Amino acid sequence: MKEIYLDNNATTKVDDRVFEEMRPYFCELYGNPSSMHFFGGQVQKKVDEARGRVAALLGAMPDEIVFTACGTESDNAAIRSALEVFPEKRHVITSRVEHPAVLTQCRNLTKRGYRVTELNVDGDGQLDLKELAAAVDDDTAIVSLMYANNETGVVFPIEEAARIVKEKGALFHTDAVQAVGKIPLNMAQSGIDMLSLSGHKLHAPKGVGVLYVRRGTPFRPMLVGGHQERGRRAGTENTASIIAMGKACEVAQLHMDEESGRVRELRDRLQRELTALIPNTRINGGGTQRLPNTLSIAMEFVEGEGILLLLSEKGICASSGSACTSGSLEPSHVLRAMGVPFTCAHGSIRFSLSRFTTDAEIDAVIKELPPIISRLREMSPFGREFLAKK
Amino acid sequence: MWDYTDKVKEHFLNPRNVGEIADADAVGEVGSLACGDALKLFIKLDEKKERIVDAKFQTFGCGSAIASSSALTEMVKGKTLDEALGVTNQEIADFLGGLPEEKMHCSVMGQEALEVAIAKYRGVEAPKHGHDHVETEGEIVCKCFGLTDLFLKKVIASNKLHTAEQVTHFTKAGGACGGCIPKIKELIAEVMGEEKKVARERPTKLTNLKKMQLIQETLENEIRPQLWADGGDLELIDIDGPNVQVAFRKACAGCASSGYTAKFVEQKLREMVSDDIVVQEVQG
């Protein structure tokens, strides 16, 4: 069975052009970029080229790019650095809907005597900047807010947030793992101090990430013991993956218009047709700014895992905000923070598209999902009550 | 992805006995939309009202909840009510070739629905699970899912559960806010007859040598690992009566909050060794 892969916010296919670019750096050009000989030196040149390509996508300067092992590492490094830079400041601000890479770290800080403010979101998953402005004070070391939400695709007004935070003298970090490559970013005209991205959400391989650190931003490394990345991240470079990351950024730049054009149209068609064919649905984050590739659709009276298993039978790969799929017992913290009613939260499915998504794949979901939902509603006591009322 | 057995998958994809029985003799309902799973079970008895001739279900829940419901209805057909009451959640899981432990609560839900249905048919008070958010006998332990101590003790005993995590997997208790986990541990200790672990008592009288030894152990086992977690470290320089001199290393050295860290070290040593300990930071 050929997969219909609509789970690109979880991970993406490595682009063929990216894979070709990295391929020689395993068995042939395996030199250490730090070596004095020509063999390492030629790899150094490619790593520098990759740094330039990442910088170009972000509108940044090459020396502002620090390669890491993943988005989670970038998030951890950014927050830890800020706390070391401002040891006297004991307050951190984030939001209730962050990725665990940020949220768990912030919650752990409370055990070490830090004050942590988790900003609320409204029913659409959107921030209230007034709440941010009221929360940030002289004691705030860092504010970390995600650029776009992985579950709903909701895009936060990050530049406005950064401006508010900078006025108060705190550092501003954003987890842009879901945003990079999908919406244009320009660090040259931004107030963001640090920004995280991840290779495997961007058609590069797993195991490589980037932390953007604005020039002049004080920074303390998390990994020490080597001069790599100008002392900001010790450890021999993951050269093949870094080179892949550079290529992926270059390719993403080429496809940026496609994301906001063709991919968005596919997502909008999927949303339109599913809501027309399936009664009692709700689009999570539908009333605000969203990424062009993400659709989080809640279907009342059914449970997400059943939907995913039946979709999987048809080769369709999606994801769910339901509790049962994760082994936890509560629906996703994002949907709960948005106040999505329980009738919907358990039956929320996320489809996340990419530039590889085709019309035919969207057609397949439009054909397969409605009968799955009616079948599960037939089976559900609440679904039956609901159908009876109709 | 869950490692479901082929039998679970088969019962999920082709569930037996979905639907309702209009003239059912007994109906049992457990769970709710808020809980994330719910089961409504219909039972039809033979003319003598002895044996179950038909069973049907409606389930809102994950793959294993649907498979467990399907298995349950297959298992009780042909049984007398007493025989059906003897079906345990473990037998439901076994019928399916096993369930992931995190999903055992699905099999428990099947068993509960059966008990409720039969109790209602017999006109006796339905057994109290708390699962359906009814204030009942016993004390509510898990507020999030409304589960009572009586219900939890029953599940702990019948499935021989040893950890709070297992109790969560079987009943959901403690799976949301986690506030009741200490209480769940007490229930396990009570049911499984385990002696509560006696809190490590602080020795009352210490010789100097013993005290120095205890200070070193506490530094090694309790304090330094916590500092390492933040990239810091310390070194013990000297112990002079109650005065403990330490030098901070790595990230702790020159860290502006080292005063705070010194307080933490002192507090920990006082807790574990002796109340009169004073920690001094020295350059060494």
Interface residues (C-beta under 8 A of the other chain):
Chain A: E84 P87 E88 R112 G113 M222 F301 V302 E303 G304 E305 G306 L309 L310 E313 S322 A323 C324 T325 G327 S328 L329 E330 P331 F342 T343 H346 E378 M379 S380 P381 F382 G383 R384
Chain B: K9 F12 L13 P15 V18 E20 E29 L33 A34 G36 D37 A38 L39 K40 Q58 T59 F60 G61 C62 G63 A65 I66 E102 F145 T168 K172 G175 A176 D230 G231 A251 C255 A256 S257 Y260
